[in-house]
């Protein structure tokens, strides 16, 4: 009997570029644009830490119940561990281990490689799709908050491998400034924009992230936490913006562009050569 031929694993077909509304003010910025974000936290820094611990502890009992149901569903429907840890980049570039409930097939990146999740991503399990829509897979990050790695509200933390592989520090103006505050379980960008899918989507998110960095307050944090709860039950970004008085893209872009450092005109500083 002849041997059955074996074939290498088939890599997933790359997803087409996502359709989105252009953002001319941001699209035309060169990758090397210099951004400076003034951050003056004052009393807010201490108040935010107390706020994070208090709210995380208050949410933990309900979160544990939801995590228990999610853990059972993951264990029944997908082989492999329920929880997983992953290295992310946090405050001032310090690395830490984020805790999440597994929503993808085990070791899926051994086939697909490092990539952002796309719409209809075959790597995500059926239970994982539900958890991602409701954000239940992110509930274990409350432990990261209690450990001091994260805040409840802040920029989304990214993997160092993704930052390097996609060249985000080089291609996204102001990307490093996201690390001037702790990463968050939720945030302004997470409430207003879809998940990262390419470098352009990261550029857009960083504009929102840096608006938050420059305008953060306890009142904004509270509005974003409640907005996230509404998002978990399918409220859209426009509804969240109107109900919770979140800034629109024009205000966000104006705030971002105001922090672009103008490039000096060399013609004004270099004296013109005179004929001999």
C-alpha positions as CSV (number, residue, x, y, z in Angstrom):
1,X,0.0,0.0,0.0
2,X,1.5,3.3,-1.0
3,X,2.2,5.9,1.7
4,X,-0.2,8.8,2.0
5,X,1.6,12.0,0.9
6,X,2.0,14.7,3.5
7,X,1.8,18.4,2.8
8,X,3.1,21.4,4.7
9,X,0.5,23.3,6.6
10,X,-1.4,25.9,4.5
11,X,-0.9,29.4,5.6
12,X,-4.0,31.5,6.0
13,X,-4.8,33.8,3.1
14,X,-3.9,37.4,4.0
15,X,-7.0,39.5,4.6
16,X,-7.8,42.3,2.2
17,X,-7.1,45.9,3.4
18,X,-9.9,47.0,5.7
19,X,-12.3,49.6,4.5
20,X,-12.3,52.7,6.6
21,X,-13.0,56.4,6.4
22,X,-9.9,58.3,5.4
23,X,-8.4,60.7,7.9
24,X,-6.5,63.3,5.8
25,X,-5.0,65.3,8.7
26,X,-3.3,62.1,9.9
27,X,-2.8,60.3,6.7
28,X,-0.6,63.0,5.3
29,X,1.8,63.1,8.3
30,X,5.2,61.7,7.4
31,X,6.5,58.8,9.5
32,X,9.3,60.8,10.9
33,X,7.0,63.6,12.3
34,X,8.2,64.6,15.8
35,X,5.6,64.7,18.5
36,X,5.9,66.2,22.0
37,X,3.1,65.5,24.5
38,X,3.3,67.6,27.7
39,X,2.2,65.4,30.7
40,X,1.6,67.1,34.1
41,X,-0.3,64.6,36.2
42,X,0.1,66.3,39.6
43,X,-2.4,64.9,42.2
44,X,-4.1,62.8,39.5
45,X,-1.3,60.3,39.4
46,X,-1.9,59.2,43.1
47,X,-5.6,59.5,42.8
48,X,-5.6,57.3,39.6
49,X,-3.7,54.6,41.5
50,X,-6.2,54.5,44.3
51,X,-9.0,54.6,41.8
52,X,-7.6,51.7,39.9
53,X,-7.2,49.5,42.9
54,X,-10.6,50.3,44.3
55,X,-12.5,49.7,41.1
56,X,-10.6,46.6,40.3
57,X,-11.3,45.1,43.7
58,X,-15.0,46.1,43.3
59,X,-15.3,44.4,39.9
60,X,-13.3,41.3,40.9
61,X,-16.2,39.2,42.4
62,X,-18.4,39.5,39.3
63,X,-15.3,39.1,37.1
64,X,-14.4,35.8,38.8
65,X,-17.9,34.4,38.2
66,X,-17.7,35.3,34.5
67,X,-14.2,34.0,34.2
68,X,-15.3,30.7,35.7
69,X,-18.1,30.2,33.1
70,X,-15.7,31.2,30.3
71,X,-13.0,28.8,31.6
72,X,-15.5,25.9,31.5
73,X,-16.6,26.8,28.0
74,X,-13.0,27.1,26.7
75,X,-12.0,23.8,28.3
76,X,-15.0,21.9,26.8
77,X,-14.7,23.3,23.3
78,X,-10.9,23.7,22.7
79,X,-7.8,21.6,23.7
80,X,-5.2,23.4,25.6
81,X,-4.9,25.7,28.7
82,X,-7.7,28.1,29.6
83,X,-5.4,31.0,30.6
84,X,-2.2,32.2,29.0
85,X,0.3,34.9,29.6
86,X,2.0,37.0,27.0
87,X,4.8,39.6,27.2
88,X,3.6,43.2,26.6
89,X,5.4,46.6,26.8
90,X,4.2,48.8,29.6
91,X,5.1,52.0,31.3
92,X,8.4,53.5,30.2
93,X,9.1,50.5,28.0
94,X,9.1,48.0,30.9
95,X,7.9,44.5,29.9
96,X,5.4,42.5,31.9
97,X,3.2,39.4,31.5
98,X,-0.4,40.1,30.6
99,X,-3.0,37.5,31.7
100,X,-5.9,36.6,29.4
101,X,-8.3,33.8,28.7
102,X,-7.4,32.0,25.5
103,X,-9.6,32.9,22.6
104,X,-7.6,31.3,19.8
105,X,-6.6,27.8,18.9
106,X,-3.5,26.5,20.7
107,X,-0.2,27.5,19.1
108,X,-1.9,29.0,16.1
109,X,1.0,31.4,15.5
110,X,3.3,28.5,14.8
111,X,1.4,28.3,11.4
112,X,0.3,31.9,10.8
113,X,3.3,33.7,12.2
114,X,3.0,37.0,14.1
115,X,0.0,39.0,12.8
116,X,-2.9,41.1,13.9
117,X,-6.3,39.5,14.1
118,X,-8.5,40.2,11.2
119,X,-12.3,40.1,10.6
120,X,-13.3,36.4,10.2
121,X,-9.9,35.2,11.6
122,X,-10.0,31.4,11.5
123,X,-7.6,31.2,14.4
124,X,-10.3,32.4,16.8
125,X,-12.5,29.7,18.3
126,X,-16.3,30.0,18.5
127,X,-16.2,30.6,22.2
128,X,-13.4,33.0,21.6
129,X,-15.5,35.1,19.3
130,X,-18.1,35.6,22.0
131,X,-15.5,36.4,24.6
132,X,-13.8,39.0,22.3
133,X,-17.1,40.8,21.5
134,X,-18.0,40.9,25.2
135,X,-14.4,41.5,26.3
136,X,-14.7,38.6,28.9
137,X,-11.3,37.3,27.7
138,X,-9.7,40.5,29.1
139,X,-11.1,40.2,32.6
140,X,-8.0,38.5,34.0
141,X,-6.2,41.8,33.3
142,X,-7.8,43.0,36.6
143,X,-5.0,41.0,38.3
144,X,-2.5,43.0,36.2
145,X,-4.1,46.2,37.5
146,X,-3.7,44.9,41.1
147,X,-0.1,43.9,40.5
148,X,0.6,47.5,39.3
149,X,1.4,46.5,35.7
150,X,-1.6,48.2,34.2
151,X,-4.3,50.8,34.8
152,X,-8.0,50.4,34.1
153,X,-7.8,53.1,31.5
154,X,-4.9,53.8,29.1
155,X,-3.4,52.8,25.7
156,X,-3.7,49.2,24.7
157,X,-0.4,47.3,25.4
158,X,1.3,45.7,22.5
159,X,3.7,42.8,22.2
160,X,7.4,43.7,21.7
161,X,7.6,41.2,18.8
162,X,4.8,43.1,17.0
163,X,6.3,46.5,17.6
164,X,9.6,45.2,16.1
165,X,8.1,43.2,13.2
166,X,5.8,45.9,12.1
167,X,8.3,48.7,12.7
168,X,5.8,50.7,14.7
169,X,8.3,53.0,16.4
170,X,9.6,54.0,13.0
171,X,6.3,54.2,11.0
172,X,3.9,55.7,13.6
173,X,4.5,59.3,14.7
174,X,4.4,59.6,18.5
175,X,4.2,55.8,19.1
176,X,6.7,55.9,22.0
177,X,4.7,58.5,23.9
178,X,2.0,55.9,24.6
179,X,4.5,54.4,27.1
180,X,4.5,57.6,29.2
181,X,1.4,56.2,31.1
182,X,0.5,52.7,32.2
183,X,-1.3,50.6,29.5
184,X,-5.0,50.1,30.1
185,X,-7.6,47.4,30.2
186,X,-9.7,49.8,28.2
187,X,-9.2,53.3,26.8
188,X,-10.3,56.0,24.5
189,X,-8.9,54.4,21.3
190,X,-10.4,51.0,22.3
191,X,-13.9,52.6,22.7
192,X,-13.8,54.6,19.4
193,X,-11.8,52.5,16.9
194,X,-11.7,48.8,15.9
195,X,-8.9,46.5,16.7
196,X,-5.5,47.0,15.1
197,X,-5.3,45.4,11.6
198,X,-2.5,47.3,9.9
199,X,0.0,50.1,10.4
200,X,-2.6,52.7,9.4
201,X,-5.0,51.6,12.0
202,X,-2.2,51.9,14.6
203,X,-1.5,55.4,13.5
204,X,-5.2,56.3,14.0
205,X,-5.2,54.7,17.4
206,X,-2.1,56.4,18.6
207,X,-3.8,59.8,17.8
208,X,-6.5,58.8,20.3
209,X,-4.0,57.4,22.8
210,X,-2.0,60.6,22.9
211,X,-5.2,62.7,23.2
212,X,-5.9,60.7,26.3
213,X,-2.3,61.0,27.6
214,X,-2.5,64.8,27.3
215,X,-6.1,65.1,28.7
216,X,-6.5,62.3,31.2
217,X,-8.6,62.9,34.3
218,X,-10.7,60.8,36.7
219,X,-13.9,62.0,35.1
220,X,-12.7,60.9,31.7
221,X,-11.6,57.5,33.2
222,X,-15.0,57.0,34.7
223,X,-16.8,57.8,31.4
224,X,-14.5,55.4,29.5
225,X,-15.1,52.6,32.0
226,X,-18.8,52.9,31.8
227,X,-18.6,53.3,28.0
228,X,-16.7,50.0,27.8
229,X,-19.6,48.3,29.7
230,X,-22.0,49.6,27.0
231,X,-19.6,48.5,24.3
232,X,-19.7,45.0,25.7
233,X,-23.4,44.9,25.0
234,X,-22.9,46.1,21.4
235,X,-23.1,49.9,21.7
236,X,-21.3,51.4,18.7
237,X,-18.6,54.1,18.8
238,X,-20.9,56.9,17.6
239,X,-23.4,56.1,20.4
240,X,-20.6,56.0,23.0
241,X,-19.3,59.3,21.8
242,X,-22.6,61.1,22.1
243,X,-23.8,59.5,25.3
244,X,-20.5,59.9,27.2
245,X,-19.3,63.2,25.6
246,X,-16.2,61.7,24.1
247,X,-14.1,63.8,21.7
248,X,-14.8,63.4,18.0
249,X,-12.0,62.8,15.5
250,X,-11.6,66.5,14.6
251,X,-11.0,67.4,18.2
252,X,-8.6,64.5,18.6
253,X,-6.7,65.4,15.4
254,X,-6.5,69.1,16.4
255,X,-5.0,68.1,19.8
256,X,-2.5,65.8,18.1
257,X,-1.4,68.2,15.4
258,X,-0.9,70.9,18.0
259,X,1.9,68.8,19.5
260,X,3.8,68.2,16.2
261,X,7.2,69.9,16.4
262,X,7.8,72.0,13.3
263,X,10.8,71.0,11.3
264,X,13.2,74.0,11.0
265,X,13.7,75.4,7.5
266,X,17.4,74.8,6.7
267,X,17.4,77.6,4.1
268,X,16.9,80.1,6.9
269,X,19.8,78.8,9.0
270,X,22.4,78.0,6.4
271,X,24.0,81.2,4.8
272,X,23.8,81.4,1.1
273,X,27.1,80.8,-0.7
274,X,28.6,84.0,-2.3
275,X,30.4,83.9,-5.6
276,X,34.2,84.2,-5.4
